[in-house]
Amino acid sequence: FIVTAVSYGCIIVTILHIPSSAGRKKAFSTCSAHLIVVTVFYSTCIYRYIRPAQRGGQDSDKVLSLFFSVLTQMLNPYIYSLRNKQVK
């Protein structure tokens, strides 16, 4: 997680140094799709391990595992296809 967070931090800093606003917009749109999927993936993992043990239970774990294993894999084609000009 730390390696990914530092990597995205470096990418964002580099994008902010692009002089033109059109260039920044294009760069952010390129990495935003991947950032959404990574955020959903890591947020479910982090929530699973930082929540108190007495909260939730098996039903909560099932929902989290569904987000972790199924939703992130399902979102990939949809998010990346939204950037496709033919789909728009």
Beta strands, then each sheet from edge to edge (+ up, - down):
end
